[in-house]
Amino acid sequence: MGPTGSGKTEVAEQLAAELNAQLINADAFQVYRGFDIGTAKPADTSLYELIDICEPDQGFGVGAWIRLVSDLLAKLYEEGRNVVIVGGTGYYVRALFEEYSDLKGEPDPAVRAALSERTHESRAIELLVRDPEIEDRVDMNNPIRVQRALERILSPGEPVKFTVPPFRKVKFGLKIEPNILDQNLEARARKMLDSGWEEELHGLQSQGLTIEAPAMRAIGYEQVAGLISGELQEPEAIMRISLLVRQYAKRQRTWLRSEPHLIEIEAAPGESLAAEDALNQIRSHLDRLGSTKWRSQ
């Protein structure tokens, strides 16, 4: 685990290679096909399970992820495989490791389709009628969040029942000083645009993708859409994306402070966290567990 831009992917891939482990994605937006640059998808997605499993206009949430990952874990446990789960969506990881019992599955597709045909204003009015206190919990100006909230009321979905095989479970969280991480994130936003982020989204739009698609909630894609339409110039787009991603990283750090049983892997004061330094700290913790199962055979 760790905030966006902390280097999770490189550390996870090297650790998985050492442990002969299967990598499993726990990022809510890397599940979407075509959303590669802005979600910082790994260069070699073939190493992973649960990447590129949804179309951008499909709904996907924690319930769907839990169903898929629990089936995968059962299979991998029977095969005697180690597993490395990596991703920035903390709720996915916590729901799995803590075996949440109150998760709901996806709503009826017919309900979702019918709501998608309506205007945002009509959905917002119905939501307020059905739950007058919803404004305290949902941004009523956000069409996607309003629709998802109304979906949960009209079609709550079947409860998700799952169990986690008796793996020996350990959670590591990469930790970097916020000011250093912020600098890295701004540089990454510029690099993403230089790497073809605008062309990526333009290609998706040419295939019929709209701003209403669930995948468009991924940070930065709305601003890149503004670049394409001419509503934003590149300096302003970079500024807005950098601000949004810094705010997201801050929320992730807050979440991780309350993560149960998390072992923090820290950078030296004033430095970024090099992958080899992180791996050395992780190896040391795993060695102290005293189990040869952490070593590839």
Secondary structure, DSSP 8 states (H G I E B T S, - for coil): ---TTS-HHHHHHHHHHHHTEEEEE--SSTTBTT--TTTT--S-GGGEESSS-B-TTS---HHHHHHHHHHHHHHHHHTT-EEEEE-S-HHHHHHHHTT-S--B----HHHHHHHHTS-HHHHHHHHHHH-TTGGGTS-TT-HHHHHHHHHHHH----B-----------EEEEE--HHHHHHHHHHHHHHHHHTTHHHHHHHHHHTT--TTSGGGGSTTHHHHHHHHHTSS-HHHHHHHHHHHHHHHHHHHHHHHHT-TTEEEEE--TTS---HHHHHHHHHHHHHHTT-GGGS--
